[in-house]
Amino acid sequence: MYHNITNTLVLVSEIFKQNAEDEHMANLQQTDPHTVVDPAKLFRNNDDQRQGDPHYLQDTVLEKADDLTFPFNLTTGKLREIFCVLAHDVVSYSSGIGHTFLSYYSKDASNTIHAIDVKFPDEIVNRKAAAKLVTHQVNASDPSAVEKLVYEDLKDVPIDLFIHSAAIRGLVKGKVEEDKHNPGAAETLEAMDKETMMKTFEINIVGSFLLIRGLLPNLKLAEQGRVVVMSSRMGSLTANKEGSSYAYRASKAGLNAVIKSFSLDVPEIPFIIMHPGKVESRMVPNIREEGAVDPEEAVEEMLPIINGVGKKDTGKFLLKDGSEIPW
């Protein structure tokens, strides 16, 4: 167990709608690619601006996360740099596991949180937080953007802990609107198409690979850098008993393979893959999937595992209780 943590990287990505990326990238050209955000102005809904928005979802995740009591004392770890990636679409803003991690680490004044997103929403305002937040607008699937982040913005910054939770669901464009109460209909054998498959692979696999590979020097600068990747049991070939979900299953299996290879090629850094369970992450707007738990419940269960990660664990695919999942 590592207590002398100096810098932490939390990759916190929740991408909800695949057809929003083009508008995101256009908006990026008009904004400062990396700004320092006042920690006293983090994470509160701007309800006035969202009134009348048919896609508006009241975000309670961060408010609930404030009440969590986790099983270890963050302050004793003396975390300094927390790196977070947040990805939003244009109609609903990020929540879920990534933001719950972010909210938790924001409580410690010794932390500096580095957040990545393709676009930072106006809703990240007016919430008090002890930590400092530095934002970086980056498309992780763009090699040149990752290079700028690594060689300019984060040059010589050691990262002790990288928590990655970036993903899209892989639903066929337009199919969700046809049957809003059954998102599974947008990922069936009949519905799936090449565009959806390639977009899901680009974000869930390629973007993750490029960002983690780019930040290996930062992880190696730390006393003991660690990488924890949020994946899914749907990426397990053995566990696939139902079929369907073609883009998402394949992308998670591919992500698992990438992280396993990292664990072999970079043995000095522990890499683990975690399945957080079915979590209410709002990958599908306005739909709460049956059996999904709130993000703070999943995070509370995972933190003891994450806190205890060492080289003995590298390359493992784990449930949130620490038991192993078959590949």
Secondary structure as UniProt FT lines:
FT   STRAND          8..11
FT   HELIX           18..20
FT   HELIX           21..28
FT   TURN            29..30
FT   STRAND          34..37
FT   HELIX           39..41
FT   HELIX           47..50
FT   TURN            51..52
FT   TURN            54..55
FT   HELIX           61..65
FT   TURN            66..67
FT   HELIX           74..77
FT   STRAND          81..85
FT   HELIX           97..105
FT   TURN            106..107
FT   TURN            109..110
FT   STRAND          112..117
FT   TURN            122..123
FT   STRAND          132..137
FT   TURN            140..141
FT   HELIX           143..148
FT   HELIX           149..153
FT   TURN            154..156
FT   STRAND          161..164
FT   TURN            173..174
FT   HELIX           175..178
FT   TURN            179..181
FT   HELIX           183..186
FT   TURN            189..191
FT   HELIX           194..201
FT   HELIX           202..207
FT   HELIX           208..214
FT   HELIX           216..221
FT   STRAND          226..230
FT   HELIX           233..235
FT   TURN            237..239
FT   HELIX           246..265
FT   TURN            267..268
FT   STRAND          271..275
FT   TURN            285..286
FT   TURN            290..291
FT   HELIX           295..307
FT   HELIX           311..313
FT   TURN            314..315
FT   STRAND          316..319
FT   TURN            320..321
//
